C-alpha cells in the first residue's frame, strides 16, 4: 500500500482500456442541454451512469430537481469516513454543447468515442465528461489500493446545465448549503496552459455583456443628397467606443480598469507564455495594456471587446446613411473590479464625451473569483503534482475565461483549486472535440497522487470554520 502503487494503478486503468470503455458509455448519452428535448438524457446521465458509479465507490447519492424546471437536474453525492477528516468537494457537468453531427470530420461523429492516434474523439471528451471521469476514476484507484478508505470525505455535485449558463446552480447550492459544506473544491474543467504543462487555476475572470445602440431617425437617406448634413450613427458609435477603448485595446474608462496586479499574482505569472502550439493564433505583442506581459493581460487584467457591430446592411450595402447602429460589448474583468454600477459608469462616460444619446443596455454579468495563490490548499496541490510529474505545475491565479466558480467561492465559501485535463486545441464546443490520450493518462496519475496525498496530509490541511 503506497503512493507509487496508487499512481501505477491509475496508469494501468488507462492502459488496459478501462478508461476508454467508461468514457465511451458516457459520451454515448446525448446530453445536449441546449436541446429542449434533452431532459430524459440529462436525467439518465445522472441516474443511470454517474449515480451507480458513485454507489460502487461507497457514495450515497440523490437527484435534485432544478428550481428552474425547464432545465436539467443535479446529482449530489457524499462519501463520509469521519467527522474529524477534511472534506473535498468535486464538481463536474454532464451536459455538452450540441453535437453538430454533420460537421465532424474525424472519428465516428460526436456520440461514439473513437481513438485515432493519440486523440480520443467524441462530444464531451474534453468538456466535461472526460475530465470528471478522470477524477472519479483516480479516486477509485486510491480506494482500491488503500483497502477501501481514502483518509478524507468527499462530496460530489454534477450539474446538467453548464453549457446553458448553469441555470439553477446558485439556487441549488444555496438551498443545499449544509449538504454541500466542505473544506475545499478540487475539480477539473477547461484547458491546461499547454498540453505538456500540468496546470492549476484558482478562479476565473468575470464577464459583463452589454449593448450600445444609437437610433437617430427613421429610415435610411441617400448619401449623395444628405451626406454631410446628417449624423451617421455608425460613425458616431464607432467614435464613442473609441473613447472607451483605444486603438491598442487599452481601456480608457478609469472605473472599468482593475486595481493594480497583486505581487503574488504577478510572481505566479512570471515566465508564463501563452500560445505557440500548432493551430494557435499569433499573439499581438503590442495589443493591450502597455508594460504588461501577455500572461498578465489575459489573466490579471480587464479587457473590453467589441463582439459584434452592425449598421446599415453589411450583406448588401447601399449608398445611404443608415438610421441606427448597434454594438455588443464584452468585458472580462478580474477580482477587485466593481461592476455593480457598470451601466451608470458607461452612461456617464459617454455623456461626458458628447455621446449622451447612445443607449446602454442592461448588463449581464458573471462574477470574478480568485483564490489567494498563497492559500495552503494551493501549495498542497502544487507539491503533490510536482511529486507525481517531477516538475511544478503552471499556476494561473485565475482563468482568462469563465466558469460558475463564483457559486462555489461565494455561496459555498470554498477555496477553489482547479486541475484542468484538456489542452487549448481540443476543439471543445466545435466539431471534432477530442481528449489527448497521453494527457488523460498523466492526469489520472496526477489525480491519484493528489487524492493519495490528501489522505496522507489530512491533519495538516486547513478546515472550514464550524459553528
Protein Blocks (a to p, Z undefined) as FASTA:
>chain_A
ZZklmmmmmmmmmmnommmmmmmmmmmpccbfkbmklmmmmmmmmmmmmmmmmmmnopac
dddddfblmbccdddddddfbfkbccddddddfbdcdfklmlpcghjbjklccdehjbcc
dehklmmmlmmmmmmmmmmmmmmmnnopahiacdddddfklmnopghklmmmmmmmmmmg
cfbdcddedjdfblklccddfbdcddddddddddfbgciadfklmgojaccfklmmmmmm
mmmpcfkopafbfklpccdddfklmmmmgopagehiehiacddfkgcjehiafklmmmmm
ccdddfbdcehjfklccddddfbdcddddddddehiacklmmmmmmmmmmmnopambccd
dddddddddddfkbmklmmmmmmmmmmnopacdddfbafbdcfklmmmmmnopacddddf
bdfklopoiahiacdfklmmmmmmmmmmmmmmmmmmmmmpccdddZZ
